[in-house]
Amino acid sequence: MSSSGGMLPDVYTERPSTRVPGAVLWSVTAREPGRGAPVAASARPAARSGTGDLAPEAGQDVLPDGCMDLVWSGGRLLVAGPDTRAHASDPLPAGAAALGIRLPPGAAPVLLGVPADALRDARPELADVWGTRAARPWADGVAEGGSAALEHRVAALLAERGGRPRETTVVAGLAARATPAADIADRLGVTPRTLHRRSLAAFGYGPRTLGRVLRLQRVLPLLDAGLALADVAQRAGYADQPHLSREVRALTGRSPAALAAGRAGAAASA
């Protein structure tokens, strides 16, 4: 993807985790000016995640996807909380690299022992979440072993804590299909208020907002395919094109046309 200031595009790769169901391991390396390849060798074989989002390269917008990440960057291990809006990732110095694991909706709160809404739109260090004593072995392990060490630790702790609750998978699946919150609550045998409270803890927002975020992810590959906006709206489940435009602008800060153009330009320069 291209970045501002005439710099060479970053090198981004990702692959599905083989140890954490639904998770994606990713890495990004900033190229050095005058070089055709990155200095750091953190790249992995490319694979697309199920989100449909463009790679979260440094200096580019990261779009809400209902997920949470653990991110190793600049010698720090960070927690990327659930997003309610697009934000720009921090630019990497030339030759520097970052890596992370993107956890599926509902998994990170189990791993971290912290409700997702406490981390909404936030990027704290893991030490601020767990305390320095508990977080230091993780940071040291990733500094030594990279993505493999991060994946190993996440898989082990998630398994120890029972894994991603089945209920979160059900809620996310129904919300992605624009199922009304009352119907989701009935399906689970709980009240709408209980569903909302559990959704805040699991996803960082209620089922309606979760559905909006996941529906945005259905929009992205349709925009990438060059479909007319009216067709995008129909296929992604919006009432009409104005509805699509309002929702995309609310979540990304851009119109669907501007978002499509930006993604096309980024893909062309990758």
N, C-alpha and C positions, 0 to 999 in steps of 0.2 A: 504494500500500500504506500501511497505517496504521503509525504509529510511536508510541512511548511518550510520555507526558507531554502528550497532547492536541494534539500538533502536527499540522499539515496533512500529508497524504501527499505523499511525494516524487513527482516526475514522472520516469518511467523510459521510455526507448524503446530499441529495438535494430533492426538490420537486417543481413541477410547481407552480408558483404564481397563486392564485385564483383572484387576483385583477389587475394584470398587464399582459395583453395578451402577450404570448411568452416569459415571463421572468421566471427565475428559482431562487428560494431561496436555499442557500446552507450554510452549516456550517462544520467546521473541528475542531477537538479537539485532541491535542497531548496526548498520554497516558503517564502516569508516570511509570518509570521503577519499576518492581516488582508488578504492578497492572494489572489486566486483563481488567479493564474498565477505561475510562477517568474520571478525577476528575470533569471537567466542564460538565454540562448537557445541551450542546447546540445542540445536535444532533436532527434531524428531521427524520420522516419516509422516508426511501430511495426511490428515484424515479429517473429514468434516464431522462436527458434532451434530446432534439432532436439533439444535436451536435455530439453524438457518441464519444466525448472525454472522457478520463479518468478523474476522479475527480481531481480538482486542489489542491491536498493536499500539505501541507507545505513541502518544501524541494524537491518537485517533479517538473518535467517540465510541464509548462502550454503551450499548443499548440495554435497557431492562430485559431480562430473560427469565426471571424467577429463580435464578441460581445464586449460589454464593461460592466464592473462591478463597483458597489459601494461596498467597502470592509471595514468592521470594524475589526481592528486588533491592538493589543497593545495600546488600548485607542485612536486610531486615525481612522478617516473616510477617506478612500482613494478612488481615482478614478483610475481604471485600464483601460488605454486607449486601442485602437485597436492594436493588435499585428501583426507584419509582420514576426516574427520569434519566435521560442520557447525560453522560459526563465524559470529559476528555481525560484520557490516561496521561500520566506524566511522561514527558519525553525522556528517552534514555540517552546517555552520553554515547558518542561514537564508539563502537566496539563492545559496549556493555550489553548484558543479557538479563532477562527476567524469566521466571518460570512459575508455573502454578498448577493447581488442580481445581477444576470447576465441578462443584458438587451439585447433583440434581436437586430440584425443589424438595425441601423437607429434611435433607440429610445433614446439613451443617449444624443446625441447632442440637441434634443428637450428639454429633462429634464434639462440639464446643461446650455443651452444657449451658448454653445461653440462648434465650428466646430470640428468634430472628428479628423481631421488631425492635429489640434493643440495639441492633446493628444496622438498621435501615439507613441507606444512603450514607454509610460511614465506612472508613478505611482505617481502623485502629491496628496497631501492632498486636500480634498474638500475646505478647507480654502484658499488654494493657487489659486483655480479656482474661487471661489465666494467671497473671502474675509472672514475674521474671523467673522464679525458680522452676515453675512447671514448663514454661515456654522455652527456656534455654536449651534443653536437650533436643527439641525439635529444630530450633534454628541451627544449632551446631550440626545436627544430622543432615539437614538439607545443604548446608554449606559444604559438607564433606561428600555427600552421596547424590545430590541433585534430585531430579524428578523421581528416580527409583526409591530413594530414601523417603521422600514425601509420600509417595503412593503407599509404601509399606506401612508407615506410621498411621496414615489415615485408615487404611484397611483394617489394621489390627485394633485400633481404638473403636472404630465403628462396630466391628464384630463384638468386641467386649461389651459395648453398650446396647447391643440388640439390633443394630442396623437401622435402616430407614423404615419408619413405621408404614405398614401397608395402608393405613388410613390416609397418609399424605399422598400416596400414589393415586388412590381413588379420587381424592379431592382435586388434585392437579389435573387428572384426566377429565373429570367432569367439568371443571372450570374452563379447561381449554376448549371444550365444545360449547361454551357459552350457556351451560346449564344454570338456571336460576339458583340462587343461594338457598332458597326455601326447599327446592327439590333435592339439592345436595344434602341438606340437613335431614330431610325425610329418609334419604337413602341410607344415611349413617345412623338413623334413629336418635338424633339429638335435636335440640332446639336451634333455631338460627343464631341465637346469641352465643350458645356454646360453640357452634361451628365457627363463628367469627373470632371468638377468643382463641380457639385452637389454631385457626389459620394465621392469626397474627404471630403466634409463637412459632409455628412451623415454617411460614413463608415470609413473614415480615409485613404482610398486609392481608386484608380480608379476601374472601373468595371472589368477589366482584372485581377487585383490582387485579388479583392473580389472573383471572380470566382475560382481562384487558391486556396484561403483559404477555401472556402466552399466545393470545391472538395476534399480537404484533409480530411474534416470531413466525406465524404462518404467513404473514404479509411479505416478509423479507425475500424468501426464495421466489415468490411470484413477481416482485419488483425486479429481481435479478434476471428473471426469464424474459423481461421486457413486455409483460402483459399490459394491456390498457387498464387504466385505473378503475374503470367501471367493472372490468372483469376481476381485478384484484379484490375489490370490495365484495363482489358476489361470492367468489370462491373462498374468501377468508371469513365469511359469515357476518359481514356488516350489513346494516339496513340499506345503505346506498353509498354512493361515492362521497357525499358531504360528511356522512358519519365516519367513513374511513379517514378522511382528511382531518377531522377534529381529533380523532383518537391518535393518529400518528403524530400530529403536531403536539398534542399534550404530552406524549411520552418521549418524543425525540427532539422537540423544538424546531422541527422542519416539516415542510409539506411533503406528501408522498413523492411528488415529482422531484423535489430537491434531494430527498433522501435517496431516491433511485439514481439520480445523476451522480451524487457523491459516491455511492457504492460502485457504480459502473467505472468511474474514474479511478477509484482505489484498486479495483480488480485489474484494470488495464495496466497499471503501473507496478503491480506486485511482481 
